[in-house]
């Protein structure tokens, strides 16, 4: 199985809330939502990204402006 991305997620990291957008390989927006910076919010964001993608985690590429922290670790 190839790990080529089929879905792309962008996460705008912030202190209180994180904005996430998911697009398919053709660039069509699948969803856009805000999630709280909490354990429940980060879990909900990861679940939401996977649900929208319809893919296995290895087929979802995520872009985020920081290389560390709880958001990165949860994804």
N, CA, C and O atoms as a CHARMM CRD file, in Angstrom:
* protein
*
  300
    1    1 UNK  N      0.84400  -1.17600   0.00000 PROA 1      0.00000
    2    1 UNK  CA     0.00000   0.00000   0.00000 PROA 1      0.00000
    3    1 UNK  C      0.89300   1.24400   0.00000 PROA 1      0.00000
    4    1 UNK  O      1.85400   1.32700   0.76500 PROA 1      0.00000
    5    2 UNK  N      0.57400   2.18600  -0.84600 PROA 2      0.00000
    6    2 UNK  CA     1.30000   3.44300  -0.94800 PROA 2      0.00000
    7    2 UNK  C      0.81400   4.42700   0.11500 PROA 2      0.00000
    8    2 UNK  O     -0.35000   4.39800   0.51700 PROA 2      0.00000
    9    3 UNK  N      1.70900   5.28700   0.55900 PROA 3      0.00000
   10    3 UNK  CA     1.32800   6.32400   1.51400 PROA 3      0.00000
   11    3 UNK  C      1.15600   7.67500   0.83400 PROA 3      0.00000
   12    3 UNK  O      1.28100   8.70900   1.49000 PROA 3      0.00000
   13    4 UNK  N      0.87400   7.69000  -0.46200 PROA 4      0.00000
   14    4 UNK  CA     0.62400   8.94600  -1.15500 PROA 4      0.00000
   15    4 UNK  C     -0.61100   9.60200  -0.56200 PROA 4      0.00000
   16    4 UNK  O     -1.64200   8.95100  -0.39800 PROA 4      0.00000
   17    5 UNK  N     -0.51600  10.90600  -0.23600 PROA 5      0.00000
   18    5 UNK  CA    -1.68600  11.58700   0.34500 PROA 5      0.00000
   19    5 UNK  C     -2.86700  11.62800  -0.62100 PROA 5      0.00000
   20    5 UNK  O     -2.70300  11.87300  -1.81600 PROA 5      0.00000
   21    6 UNK  N     -4.03600  11.38700  -0.08900 PROA 6      0.00000
   22    6 UNK  CA    -5.28300  11.49400  -0.83600 PROA 6      0.00000
   23    6 UNK  C     -6.09800  12.67200  -0.32200 PROA 6      0.00000
   24    6 UNK  O     -6.99200  13.17800  -1.00000 PROA 6      0.00000
   25    7 UNK  N     -5.76600  13.09400   0.89000 PROA 7      0.00000
   26    7 UNK  CA    -6.47300  14.18500   1.53800 PROA 7      0.00000
   27    7 UNK  C     -5.43700  15.05500   2.24100 PROA 7      0.00000
   28    7 UNK  O     -4.41100  14.57000   2.71700 PROA 7      0.00000
   29    8 UNK  N     -5.73300  16.35300   2.29500 PROA 8      0.00000
   30    8 UNK  CA    -4.81000  17.30300   2.90200 PROA 8      0.00000
   31    8 UNK  C     -5.55800  18.12500   3.94500 PROA 8      0.00000
   32    8 UNK  O     -6.67700  18.58200   3.71200 PROA 8      0.00000
   33    9 UNK  N     -4.92200  18.30100   5.09500 PROA 9      0.00000
   34    9 UNK  CA    -5.52000  19.10400   6.16100 PROA 9      0.00000
   35    9 UNK  C     -4.54100  20.21200   6.52700 PROA 9      0.00000
   36    9 UNK  O     -3.33900  19.98000   6.65600 PROA 9      0.00000
   37   10 UNK  N     -5.06800  21.40600   6.69100 PROA 10     0.00000
   38   10 UNK  CA    -4.28300  22.52100   7.18300 PROA 10     0.00000
   39   10 UNK  C     -4.81900  22.90900   8.54400 PROA 10     0.00000
   40   10 UNK  O     -6.03000  23.02600   8.73200 PROA 10     0.00000
   41   11 UNK  N     -3.92400  23.10800   9.49000 PROA 11     0.00000
   42   11 UNK  CA    -4.33800  23.47200  10.84800 PROA 11     0.00000
   43   11 UNK  C     -3.68000  24.78800  11.22000 PROA 11     0.00000
   44   11 UNK  O     -2.45500  24.90600  11.21300 PROA 11     0.00000
   45   12 UNK  N     -4.50100  25.77200  11.54500 PROA 12     0.00000
   46   12 UNK  CA    -4.01100  27.05500  12.02500 PROA 12     0.00000
   47   12 UNK  C     -3.95000  26.96800  13.54400 PROA 12     0.00000
   48   12 UNK  O     -4.97500  27.04600  14.22200 PROA 12     0.00000
   49   13 UNK  N     -2.74600  26.80500  14.06700 PROA 13     0.00000
   50   13 UNK  CA    -2.52100  26.64600  15.49500 PROA 13     0.00000
   51   13 UNK  C     -2.75500  27.97900  16.20200 PROA 13     0.00000
   52   13 UNK  O     -2.34100  29.03000  15.71200 PROA 13     0.00000
   53   14 UNK  N     -3.40900  27.93000  17.33800 PROA 14     0.00000
   54   14 UNK  CA    -3.63100  29.12300  18.15600 PROA 14     0.00000
   55   14 UNK  C     -3.62500  28.72300  19.62600 PROA 14     0.00000
   56   14 UNK  O     -3.54300  27.53800  19.94800 PROA 14     0.00000
   57   15 UNK  N     -3.70900  29.69100  20.50300 PROA 15     0.00000
   58   15 UNK  CA    -3.63900  29.40700  21.93700 PROA 15     0.00000
   59   15 UNK  C     -4.92000  28.76100  22.45900 PROA 15     0.00000
   60   15 UNK  O     -4.85800  27.78900  23.21200 PROA 15     0.00000
   61   16 UNK  N     -6.08000  29.29000  22.06600 PROA 16     0.00000
   62   16 UNK  CA    -7.34300  28.79100  22.60000 PROA 16     0.00000
   63   16 UNK  C     -8.09400  27.86200  21.66400 PROA 16     0.00000
   64   16 UNK  O     -8.70100  26.89100  22.11500 PROA 16     0.00000
   65   17 UNK  N     -8.06200  28.14300  20.37300 PROA 17     0.00000
   66   17 UNK  CA    -8.79700  27.36200  19.37200 PROA 17     0.00000
   67   17 UNK  C     -7.91000  27.14500  18.15700 PROA 17     0.00000
   68   17 UNK  O     -7.00000  27.92800  17.88700 PROA 17     0.00000
   69   18 UNK  N     -8.18800  26.07000  17.42900 PROA 18     0.00000
   70   18 UNK  CA    -7.44800  25.75500  16.21800 PROA 18     0.00000
   71   18 UNK  C     -8.44400  25.64200  15.07000 PROA 18     0.00000
   72   18 UNK  O     -9.45800  24.95300  15.18700 PROA 18     0.00000
   73   19 UNK  N     -8.15500  26.31500  13.96700 PROA 19     0.00000
   74   19 UNK  CA    -8.98700  26.24900  12.77700 PROA 19     0.00000
   75   19 UNK  C     -8.40100  25.18800  11.86200 PROA 19     0.00000
   76   19 UNK  O     -7.19400  25.17700  11.62100 PROA 19     0.00000
   77   20 UNK  N     -9.23200  24.30300  11.35300 PROA 20     0.00000
   78   20 UNK  CA    -8.76300  23.24300  10.46400 PROA 20     0.00000
   79   20 UNK  C     -9.58000  23.23600   9.18300 PROA 20     0.00000
   80   20 UNK  O    -10.78500  23.48600   9.19100 PROA 20     0.00000
   81   21 UNK  N     -8.90300  22.94600   8.09000 PROA 21     0.00000
   82   21 UNK  CA    -9.54700  22.84500   6.78500 PROA 21     0.00000
   83   21 UNK  C     -9.05800  21.55800   6.13300 PROA 21     0.00000
   84   21 UNK  O     -7.87200  21.23600   6.19900 PROA 21     0.00000
   85   22 UNK  N     -9.96300  20.82900   5.51000 PROA 22     0.00000
   86   22 UNK  CA    -9.62100  19.57400   4.83800 PROA 22     0.00000
   87   22 UNK  C    -10.01200  19.68400   3.37500 PROA 22     0.00000
   88   22 UNK  O    -11.12700  20.09100   3.04900 PROA 22     0.00000
   89   23 UNK  N     -9.07600  19.31400   2.48700 PROA 23     0.00000
   90   23 UNK  CA    -9.33900  19.30900   1.05100 PROA 23     0.00000
   91   23 UNK  C     -8.94300  17.95900   0.46400 PROA 23     0.00000
   92   23 UNK  O     -8.09100  17.25200   1.00300 PROA 23     0.00000
   93   24 UNK  N     -9.58300  17.61900  -0.65300 PROA 24     0.00000
   94   24 UNK  CA    -9.21800  16.36800  -1.32600 PROA 24     0.00000
   95   24 UNK  C     -8.06600  16.62500  -2.29000 PROA 24     0.00000
   96   24 UNK  O     -7.59800  17.75600  -2.41400 PROA 24     0.00000
   97   25 UNK  N     -7.61000  15.58300  -2.97000 PROA 25     0.00000
   98   25 UNK  CA    -6.45800  15.68900  -3.86600 PROA 25     0.00000
   99   25 UNK  C     -6.70400  16.64300  -5.02500 PROA 25     0.00000
  100   25 UNK  O     -5.74700  17.15100  -5.60800 PROA 25     0.00000
  101   26 UNK  N     -7.95800  16.90000  -5.37400 PROA 26     0.00000
  102   26 UNK  CA    -8.29300  17.83500  -6.45000 PROA 26     0.00000
  103   26 UNK  C     -8.40500  19.27000  -5.94400 PROA 26     0.00000
  104   26 UNK  O     -8.61600  20.18800  -6.73700 PROA 26     0.00000
  105   27 UNK  N     -8.26500  19.47600  -4.62900 PROA 27     0.00000
  106   27 UNK  CA    -8.35000  20.81000  -4.05400 PROA 27     0.00000
  107   27 UNK  C     -9.73900  21.23700  -3.63800 PROA 27     0.00000
  108   27 UNK  O     -9.95300  22.39700  -3.28400 PROA 27     0.00000
  109   28 UNK  N    -10.69000  20.31300  -3.67500 PROA 28     0.00000
  110   28 UNK  CA   -12.05700  20.61800  -3.24500 PROA 28     0.00000
  111   28 UNK  C    -12.13200  20.61600  -1.72400 PROA 28     0.00000
  112   28 UNK  O    -11.69000  19.66600  -1.07800 PROA 28     0.00000
  113   29 UNK  N    -12.69200  21.68200  -1.14900 PROA 29     0.00000
  114   29 UNK  CA   -12.82600  21.75100   0.30400 PROA 29     0.00000
  115   29 UNK  C    -13.86900  20.75200   0.79000 PROA 29     0.00000
  116   29 UNK  O    -15.00800  20.74100   0.32200 PROA 29     0.00000
  117   30 UNK  N    -13.45600  19.91500   1.73800 PROA 30     0.00000
  118   30 UNK  CA   -14.35500  18.92500   2.32800 PROA 30     0.00000
  119   30 UNK  C    -14.94800  19.42400   3.63500 PROA 30     0.00000
  120   30 UNK  O    -16.01500  18.96700   4.04700 PROA 30     0.00000
  121   31 UNK  N    -14.26900  20.35400   4.29000 PROA 31     0.00000
  122   31 UNK  CA   -14.77700  20.88200   5.55400 PROA 31     0.00000
  123   31 UNK  C    -13.83400  21.89800   6.14700 PROA 31     0.00000
  124   31 UNK  O    -12.64900  21.93900   5.81600 PROA 31     0.00000
  125   32 UNK  N    -14.37700  22.72300   7.03300 PROA 32     0.00000
  126   32 UNK  CA   -13.64100  23.77600   7.70500 PROA 32     0.00000
  127   32 UNK  C    -14.27900  23.92700   9.07900 PROA 32     0.00000
  128   32 UNK  O    -15.48500  24.15300   9.17600 PROA 32     0.00000
  129   33 UNK  N    -13.49300  23.80600  10.13900 PROA 33     0.00000
  130   33 UNK  CA   -14.08000  23.84700  11.48400 PROA 33     0.00000
  131   33 UNK  C    -13.06000  24.33900  12.50500 PROA 33     0.00000
  132   33 UNK  O    -11.85400  24.31500  12.26100 PROA 33     0.00000
  133   34 UNK  N    -13.56500  24.78100  13.64800 PROA 34     0.00000
  134   34 UNK  CA   -12.74700  25.25800  14.76200 PROA 34     0.00000
  135   34 UNK  C    -12.83500  24.24800  15.89900 PROA 34     0.00000
  136   34 UNK  O    -13.89800  23.69000  16.17300 PROA 34     0.00000
  137   35 UNK  N    -11.69300  24.02200  16.55800 PROA 35     0.00000
  138   35 UNK  CA   -11.63100  23.06600  17.66300 PROA 35     0.00000
  139   35 UNK  C    -10.91600  23.69100  18.84900 PROA 35     0.00000
  140   35 UNK  O     -9.92900  24.40800  18.68700 PROA 35     0.00000
  141   36 UNK  N    -11.41700  23.41800  20.02600 PROA 36     0.00000
  142   36 UNK  CA   -10.82100  23.94200  21.25700 PROA 36     0.00000
  143   36 UNK  C     -9.45100  23.32200  21.50100 PROA 36     0.00000
  144   36 UNK  O     -9.19300  22.17900  21.12400 PROA 36     0.00000
  145   37 UNK  N     -8.58100  24.09600  22.13600 PROA 37     0.00000
  146   37 UNK  CA    -7.26100  23.58800  22.53400 PROA 37     0.00000
  147   37 UNK  C     -7.42600  22.86300  23.87300 PROA 37     0.00000
  148   37 UNK  O     -7.12900  23.39900  24.94100 PROA 37     0.00000
  149   38 UNK  N     -7.90500  21.64000  23.76900 PROA 38     0.00000
  150   38 UNK  CA    -8.09200  20.77100  24.93900 PROA 38     0.00000
  151   38 UNK  C     -7.93700  19.34200  24.45300 PROA 38     0.00000
  152   38 UNK  O     -7.92100  19.09200  23.24700 PROA 38     0.00000
  153   39 UNK  N     -7.82500  18.41700  25.36700 PROA 39     0.00000
  154   39 UNK  CA    -7.73500  17.01600  24.98600 PROA 39     0.00000
  155   39 UNK  C     -8.92000  16.58100  24.15400 PROA 39     0.00000
  156   39 UNK  O     -8.76500  15.88300  23.15100 PROA 39     0.00000
  157   40 UNK  N    -10.11300  16.99600  24.57200 PROA 40     0.00000
  158   40 UNK  CA   -11.32900  16.62300  23.84700 PROA 40     0.00000
  159   40 UNK  C    -11.36100  17.28600  22.46900 PROA 40     0.00000
  160   40 UNK  O    -11.75300  16.66600  21.48000 PROA 40     0.00000
  161   41 UNK  N    -10.94400  18.55300  22.41700 PROA 41     0.00000
  162   41 UNK  CA   -10.95200  19.27600  21.14700 PROA 41     0.00000
  163   41 UNK  C     -9.96400  18.69600  20.14900 PROA 41     0.00000
  164   41 UNK  O    -10.27500  18.57000  18.96500 PROA 41     0.00000
  165   42 UNK  N     -8.77100  18.34300  20.62600 PROA 42     0.00000
  166   42 UNK  CA    -7.76700  17.77900  19.72900 PROA 42     0.00000
  167   42 UNK  C     -8.16100  16.39200  19.24600 PROA 42     0.00000
  168   42 UNK  O     -7.90900  16.04200  18.09300 PROA 42     0.00000
  169   43 UNK  N     -8.77500  15.60300  20.11500 PROA 43     0.00000
  170   43 UNK  CA    -9.28200  14.29500  19.70000 PROA 43     0.00000
  171   43 UNK  C    -10.38500  14.45600  18.66600 PROA 43     0.00000
  172   43 UNK  O    -10.42300  13.73200  17.67100 PROA 43     0.00000
  173   44 UNK  N    -11.28700  15.41200  18.90300 PROA 44     0.00000
  174   44 UNK  CA   -12.37500  15.66500  17.95900 PROA 44     0.00000
  175   44 UNK  C    -11.82000  16.11200  16.60900 PROA 44     0.00000
  176   44 UNK  O    -12.33800  15.71000  15.56700 PROA 44     0.00000
  177   45 UNK  N    -10.77400  16.93900  16.61600 PROA 45     0.00000
  178   45 UNK  CA   -10.18900  17.40400  15.36200 PROA 45     0.00000
  179   45 UNK  C     -9.57900  16.24000  14.58100 PROA 45     0.00000
  180   45 UNK  O     -9.80400  16.12800  13.37600 PROA 45     0.00000
  181   46 UNK  N     -8.82100  15.38400  15.23600 PROA 46     0.00000
  182   46 UNK  CA    -8.21800  14.23300  14.55800 PROA 46     0.00000
  183   46 UNK  C     -9.29900  13.30800  14.00300 PROA 46     0.00000
  184   46 UNK  O     -9.19200  12.84300  12.86800 PROA 46     0.00000
  185   47 UNK  N    -10.33300  13.03800  14.79000 PROA 47     0.00000
  186   47 UNK  CA   -11.43500  12.18700  14.33200 PROA 47     0.00000
  187   47 UNK  C    -12.15700  12.81200  13.14700 PROA 47     0.00000
  188   47 UNK  O    -12.51400  12.11500  12.19700 PROA 47     0.00000
  189   48 UNK  N    -12.37300  14.12600  13.19900 PROA 48     0.00000
  190   48 UNK  CA   -13.05900  14.85400  12.12700 PROA 48     0.00000
  191   48 UNK  C    -12.26400  14.78600  10.82500 PROA 48     0.00000
  192   48 UNK  O    -12.82700  14.54500   9.75700 PROA 48     0.00000
  193   49 UNK  N    -10.94700  15.00200  10.92200 PROA 49     0.00000
  194   49 UNK  CA   -10.09000  14.93400   9.73400 PROA 49     0.00000
  195   49 UNK  C    -10.17100  13.54800   9.11100 PROA 49     0.00000
  196   49 UNK  O    -10.32700  13.42800   7.89600 PROA 49     0.00000
  197   50 UNK  N    -10.07000  12.50900   9.91400 PROA 50     0.00000
  198   50 UNK  CA   -10.13400  11.14400   9.37500 PROA 50     0.00000
  199   50 UNK  C    -11.50600  10.82800   8.79400 PROA 50     0.00000
  200   50 UNK  O    -11.60900  10.16600   7.76100 PROA 50     0.00000
  201   51 UNK  N    -12.55500  11.29700   9.45300 PROA 51     0.00000
  202   51 UNK  CA   -13.90800  11.05400   8.94800 PROA 51     0.00000
  203   51 UNK  C    -14.10600  11.72100   7.58300 PROA 51     0.00000
  204   51 UNK  O    -14.62500  11.09700   6.65700 PROA 51     0.00000
  205   52 UNK  N    -13.69600  12.97200   7.46000 PROA 52     0.00000
  206   52 UNK  CA   -13.84900  13.67300   6.18300 PROA 52     0.00000
  207   52 UNK  C    -12.99000  13.05400   5.09400 PROA 52     0.00000
  208   52 UNK  O    -13.40000  13.00300   3.93400 PROA 52     0.00000
  209   53 UNK  N    -11.81200  12.58800   5.45200 PROA 53     0.00000
  210   53 UNK  CA   -10.89600  12.04900   4.45300 PROA 53     0.00000
  211   53 UNK  C    -11.37100  10.70300   3.90400 PROA 53     0.00000
  212   53 UNK  O    -11.14900  10.39100   2.73400 PROA 53     0.00000
  213   54 UNK  N    -12.02000   9.91300   4.74700 PROA 54     0.00000
  214   54 UNK  CA   -12.40300   8.57000   4.32700 PROA 54     0.00000
  215   54 UNK  C    -11.18700   7.70100   4.07000 PROA 54     0.00000
  216   54 UNK  O    -11.29300   6.66400   3.41500 PROA 54     0.00000
  217   55 UNK  N    -10.03600   8.11000   4.57800 PROA 55     0.00000
  218   55 UNK  CA    -8.77400   7.42100   4.33100 PROA 55     0.00000
  219   55 UNK  C     -8.14900   6.92700   5.62800 PROA 55     0.00000
  220   55 UNK  O     -8.56900   7.28200   6.72900 PROA 55     0.00000
  221   56 UNK  N     -7.14500   6.10600   5.45500 PROA 56     0.00000
  222   56 UNK  CA    -6.31700   5.70100   6.58200 PROA 56     0.00000
  223   56 UNK  C     -5.41200   6.88400   6.94800 PROA 56     0.00000
  224   56 UNK  O     -5.12600   7.71900   6.09100 PROA 56     0.00000
  225   57 UNK  N     -4.96000   6.97000   8.19900 PROA 57     0.00000
  226   57 UNK  CA    -4.12200   8.10400   8.61000 PROA 57     0.00000
  227   57 UNK  C     -2.90000   8.33000   7.71100 PROA 57     0.00000
  228   57 UNK  O     -2.49800   9.47500   7.50500 PROA 57     0.00000
  229   58 UNK  N     -2.30900   7.26900   7.17700 PROA 58     0.00000
  230   58 UNK  CA    -1.13300   7.40600   6.32700 PROA 58     0.00000
  231   58 UNK  C     -1.40800   8.07300   4.98900 PROA 58     0.00000
  232   58 UNK  O     -0.47400   8.39800   4.25600 PROA 58     0.00000
  233   59 UNK  N     -2.68000   8.28000   4.66200 PROA 59     0.00000
  234   59 UNK  CA    -3.04900   8.91000   3.39600 PROA 59     0.00000
  235   59 UNK  C     -3.53000  10.34500   3.58700 PROA 59     0.00000
  236   59 UNK  O     -4.10200  10.93500   2.67100 PROA 59     0.00000
  237   60 UNK  N     -3.30400  10.90400   4.76200 PROA 60     0.00000
  238   60 UNK  CA    -3.70500  12.27600   5.04800 PROA 60     0.00000
  239   60 UNK  C     -2.44200  13.07700   5.37400 PROA 60     0.00000
  240   60 UNK  O     -1.71200  12.75700   6.31300 PROA 60     0.00000
  241   61 UNK  N     -2.20200  14.11500   4.58600 PROA 61     0.00000
  242   61 UNK  CA    -1.06500  15.00500   4.85000 PROA 61     0.00000
  243   61 UNK  C     -1.58300  16.20700   5.63200 PROA 61     0.00000
  244   61 UNK  O     -2.60500  16.79300   5.27600 PROA 61     0.00000
  245   62 UNK  N     -0.87000  16.57100   6.70000 PROA 62     0.00000
  246   62 UNK  CA    -1.29700  17.68700   7.54600 PROA 62     0.00000
  247   62 UNK  C     -0.21400  18.76200   7.53400 PROA 62     0.00000
  248   62 UNK  O      0.96800  18.48100   7.73400 PROA 62     0.00000
  249   63 UNK  N     -0.64300  19.99500   7.29500 PROA 63     0.00000
  250   63 UNK  CA     0.26000  21.13400   7.36400 PROA 63     0.00000
  251   63 UNK  C     -0.07500  21.96300   8.59100 PROA 63     0.00000
  252   63 UNK  O     -1.23400  22.30100   8.83200 PROA 63     0.00000
  253   64 UNK  N      0.95700  22.28800   9.36600 PROA 64     0.00000
  254   64 UNK  CA     0.77200  23.09300  10.56900 PROA 64     0.00000
  255   64 UNK  C      2.05800  23.88600  10.78600 PROA 64     0.00000
  256   64 UNK  O      3.14400  23.40300  10.46700 PROA 64     0.00000
  257   65 UNK  N      1.94400  25.09900  11.32500 PROA 65     0.00000
  258   65 UNK  CA     3.10600  25.97900  11.37800 PROA 65     0.00000
  259   65 UNK  C      4.06000  25.73400  12.54400 PROA 65     0.00000
  260   65 UNK  O      5.00400  26.50300  12.72500 PROA 65     0.00000
  261   66 UNK  N      3.84900  24.72000  13.31300 PROA 66     0.00000
  262   66 UNK  CA     4.76400  24.42300  14.41300 PROA 66     0.00000
  263   66 UNK  C      5.12800  22.94000  14.37600 PROA 66     0.00000
  264   66 UNK  O      4.26800  22.11300  14.07200 PROA 66     0.00000
  265   67 UNK  N      6.37600  22.58100  14.67600 PROA 67     0.00000
  266   67 UNK  CA     6.78200  21.17800  14.60600 PROA 67     0.00000
  267   67 UNK  C      6.65300  20.40000  15.92000 PROA 67     0.00000
  268   67 UNK  O      7.09200  19.25300  16.00100 PROA 67     0.00000
  269   68 UNK  N      6.06000  21.01000  16.94100 PROA 68     0.00000
  270   68 UNK  CA     5.99100  20.32700  18.24300 PROA 68     0.00000
  271   68 UNK  C      4.76400  20.80400  19.01700 PROA 68     0.00000
  272   68 UNK  O      4.10300  21.77000  18.63800 PROA 68     0.00000
  273   69 UNK  N      4.48300  20.11100  20.09200 PROA 69     0.00000
  274   69 UNK  CA     3.35500  20.49300  20.96200 PROA 69     0.00000
  275   69 UNK  C      2.21200  19.52900  20.87800 PROA 69     0.00000
  276   69 UNK  O      2.24500  18.58900  20.08400 PROA 69     0.00000
  277   70 UNK  N      1.18200  19.74500  21.69600 PROA 70     0.00000
  278   70 UNK  CA     0.08500  18.80300  21.79800 PROA 70     0.00000
  279   70 UNK  C     -0.71900  18.63900  20.50200 PROA 70     0.00000
  280   70 UNK  O     -1.24100  17.55700  20.23600 PROA 70     0.00000
  281   71 UNK  N     -0.82100  19.68700  19.70600 PROA 71     0.00000
  282   71 UNK  CA    -1.57400  19.56200  18.44900 PROA 71     0.00000
  283   71 UNK  C     -0.82400  18.60200  17.52500 PROA 71     0.00000
  284   71 UNK  O     -1.42200  17.69100  16.95100 PROA 71     0.00000
  285   72 UNK  N      0.47200  18.80700  17.38500 PROA 72     0.00000
  286   72 UNK  CA     1.28300  17.94400  16.53000 PROA 72     0.00000
  287   72 UNK  C      1.27200  16.51000  17.06100 PROA 72     0.00000
  288   72 UNK  O      1.11100  15.56500  16.29000 PROA 72     0.00000
  289   73 UNK  N      1.44000  16.34900  18.35300 PROA 73     0.00000
  290   73 UNK  CA     1.45800  15.00900  18.94300 PROA 73     0.00000
  291   73 UNK  C      0.13800  14.27900  18.76000 PROA 73     0.00000
  292   73 UNK  O      0.13100  13.06500  18.55800 PROA 73     0.00000
  293   74 UNK  N     -0.97500  14.99100  18.82700 PROA 74     0.00000
  294   74 UNK  CA    -2.28100  14.32500  18.68100 PROA 74     0.00000
  295   74 UNK  C     -2.54100  13.90900  17.24300 PROA 74     0.00000
  296   74 UNK  O     -3.26200  12.94300  16.99300 PROA 74     0.00000
  297   75 UNK  N     -1.95700  14.63600  16.29700 PROA 75     0.00000
  298   75 UNK  CA    -2.15400  14.28600  14.88900 PROA 75     0.00000
  299   75 UNK  C     -1.12400  13.27500  14.43100 PROA 75     0.00000
  300   75 UNK  O     -1.13600  12.86300  13.27100 PROA 75     0.00000
